[in-house]
Amino acid sequence: MKTLKPSFEVVDPSFGSSFYYSKYVENENNKAHLWHYHPEIEMVFVNGGTGKRQIGSHVSYYTDGDLILIGSNLPHCGFTDTNTGNKNETVIQFKADFLGDAFLNLQESKWMQELFNKAKGGIAFGETAKKAVGSKIEGMADQHPFKKLLTLLSVLKTLESSKDFTILNATGFSMEMQIQDNDRINMIFNHVKDHFQEQISLEEVAEMSAMTVPSFCRYFKKITKKTFTRFVNEYRVVHASKLLAEKHISITAISFESGFNNFSHFNKIFHEFTGKSASEYRNELKSIIK
């Protein structure tokens, strides 16, 4: 079965500006649900709601909005859908040198290059950071281009100084690999995205990758810093977390909808990744969302 690679997205700056800015109401940013990448660095602020983030080899679930910074050419999917329940989603995209190479080399702006280097693995910021810059990011919608630029620089500086963040992909993960590696790992990610509700054997993905099983296992761990089995289980647990928040169906049904064909195995894996049972997770999530 042919699996599509992530699509390359062409990003045009907003009129009168050196970068792209758009604020979407609720879940209207439907184009972003495709697995895609672009040379521009991307900042996304999701105001409220719960949803799934997939950035590089990382998948996780956010529970009260999201603020992320995604490095150049790091593949990702959209962060909102019809069930997210967010108020707005703001997307800002800019090239690392959007102010010129000379600007990045100034003593006063070297912090920016350090932030962009961290973003190569994808950065998720916590509640403190979201509260510090969320309203500024949304307020840019009504600002003229020069003021908007100054606000973006202020937001980036605040994020660079913040201690409230998590690097999503393991050190060393980057899609800046050989073209052959890009094509292969993208094919694998897409196959998991499209078939995680089914059984996925090591033999089939190794064959798709034109490798033996041992070679594939070594290759995948070298690129992503995790085993293929762990990657698939992570994807399934995050999907189960999403269903626990959004669907009023039994946990047994959720386990099967998430690709686990054995309920006790689901319970074990879910607890291993989250530190709690699915019922405990659902109850805690209800109180957070309320």
PAVEXDO-788872 format. One record per residue (C-alpha): x, y, z. Coordinates in pm, whole numbers, plus 32768, in hexadecimal, padded with zeros to 4 digits. Each point is the difference from the previous one (the first is absolute). Layout:
XYZ ...
end
This chain:
800080008000 808D81537F9D 802880F48123 801A81757FC2 812780C78080 7FC0814080C2 7FA181157F0F 80E0812E7FD4 7F44813A8061 8047814C7F56 7FE0811C80FB 7FC781647F85 8032812380F3 7ECE80CA8060 7FC8813F7F35 80F281138068 80BE7F1480E8 813D7F2E7FFE 7F4D7ED6809F 7EB47F497FF0 7EF6803B810B 7E9F7F778014 7F017FD68116 7EFB7EF47FC8 7EB57FE880B8 7FD37EB080AE 805B7EE47F12 7FFB80AD7EAE 81737FBB7FBC 7FA77EBE7F4A 812080077F06 80F97FBA8116 7F7A7EA08042 80E27F817EEC 81587F7A8064 80D5811E7F7A 814380C18026 8099814B7F91 814C80BA802B 7F54810980D4 80057FEC817B 7E997FE98081 7F63807C8141 7EA27F848055 7F29807D811F 7EC07F3C8040 7F2280C280F0 7F577EFA80DB 7F807EAB7FA4 80967EA57FF6 80A77F4B7EE0 811B7F357F70 8154807E7F90 80DD7F3E7F11 815080A07FBB 811C7F337F6E 80087EB280B8 7F478092812C 7E8C7FD18047 7F4F80828137 7EB8808F807C 7FCA81628083 7EE4805280EF 7FE0817C8022 807480A27EC0 815D7FF17F6F 812980DB7FAA 810B7F647F26 812C80677F31 805A7F1B7EDE 8154800F7F57 804A80157E8E 7F9B7ECE7F2F 7F7D7F41812F 7ECA7F417F86 7EC0802C80C9 7E877FE17FEE 7EF280F98063 7FAA8035816D 7E8A80467FF9 7ECE7F507F76 7E867FFF802E 80227F68815D 811880DB808A 7F1E8108809C 80FB811E7FDE 7F9E816E7FDC 810B80647F05 81397F797F5D 811380F47F9D 81137F997F0D 813D80C87FC0 81017F897F02 814F80A27FAF 81537F9F7F76 81247FFC80F2 80A3811A7F3C 7EC080CA7FC8 80B581328092 81437FB37F43 81377F388057 80AE8134808C 7EEB80318100 802C7EA1808D 81738040802F 7FD3813B80CF 80627FE2816E 7EA28073805F 7F507EEE7F3B 80D67EC68025 7EF87F7D80F2 7F187FD97ED6 80E67F097F53 80147F368142 7E837FF38013 7FE77F927E93 80FF7EEC8040 7F2D7F7B8121 7ECD800B7F21 809C7EFE7F15 7F717EF680E8 7EB580B78033 7FB980C08144 7EBE7FEE80CC 7FDA811D80FA 7F417FE08148 7EF680CA80B3 80E78116807A 808180437EA1 7EA37FEF7F68 7F7D810280F7 812D80E17FC1 7FDD80137E84 7EAB7F747F9A 7F45814D7FFD 812780A97F50 7FFA7EFB7EEB 7E8980287FCB 8017817C8018 80EA800B7ED4 7ED17FCB7F1F 7F9C816F8028 815C809A7FF1 80A580AF7ED8 812F7F4C7F6B 811580B380C2 7F527FDA8150 7FB67E957FA9 81727FC47FBE 8062809C814D 7EFF7F2880B4 80867EC47F58 816180548072 7F7F803F8161 7F487EB18002 81327F457F80 80DC80A48109 7F0A7F9F8113 7FFB7E987F83 817C7FF47FEC 8014806E816E 7EF07F108075 80557ECF80D2 7EA27F747FC8 80337F247ECE 80397E9D7F84 80CD7F947ED2 7F1E7F067F51 80F57F357F31 81387F5E808B 814A80B17FD0 80857FBA7EA7 7EAF7FCA7F5B 7FE280D47ECC 7F697FDB7EA8 813A80A47F73 80877EB07F8F 80597F657EB3 7EE2800C7F04 7FF37E84800D 7FD4800A817C 7EF4810D7FE7 7F357F347F0A 80227EC180CC 7FAB808E8158 7EE180CD7F71 7F717EC77F61 80127F4B8150 7F5D811F80C1 7EE680167F03 7FC97E898009 7FD7800A817B 7F1C81327FE8 7F207F4F7F04 80057EA08094 8037801A817B 7EA27F70803D 80707EC17F51 81147F0B8053 814E80827F80 81157F007FF7 817380467FFF 801B7F1D7ED3 7F1880D67F2A 80A581508052 815A7F677FD4 7F977F7F7EA9 7F6F81567FA5 814F80988062 80C47EFE7F35 80B37F87813B 801A7ECB80D4 7F4A8011814E 8141802780D2 8084810E7F14 7EB580BA8007 7FF27FF8817D 815F808F801B 7FB581077EF6 7EB88076809B 80978020815B 812C80BE7F7A 7F1E80FD7F51 7EEC802A8105 80AF7F9C8145 7EEA7F05804B 7F9E7EA37F8F 7EF97FD37EF3 7F1E7F4280F2 8013812180F9 7FAF80FB7EEE 7EC97F3E7F96 7F8F7FCF8169 803081748047 7F2A80557ED2 7EEF7F118076 8005807D8169 7FE8816B7F91 7ED97FA67F21 7F5E7F4D8126 8039813780D7 7F4D80CF7EF9 7EDA7F107FF8 7FEB7FFA817D 7FC981787FF9 7F1F80187ED0 7F287EC67FF1 7F097F7780FC 80497E957FB2 808A7EE680D5 81727FE48044 7FFA7EA57F68 7F7A80937EBA 81088112800C 81167F008025 7F8E7F4C7EC5 7FC981467F3F 8166805E8057 80967EC67F68 80247F238133 7F6B7EA77FCC 802C7F9B816A 7F5F80CD8119 80F47F968110 812480587F1D 7F6081567FC3 7FE2803A8179 816D7FA48034 808380DD7EE5 7F1D8126805B 80777FF8816A 816A7FE27F8E 7FE7813D7F2F 7F1E80D680DD 803D7F7A815F 7E8B7FC78038 7EE27F247F8C 7F1E806C7EE2 7EDC803A80F1 80DC80D780E4 807980C27ED1 7E9D803D7F86 7F8B807B8156 812880EB8025 7FCC80827EA1 7E9480518048 806480D88128 810D80B47F33 7F1480487EDE 7EF3808080EE 
end
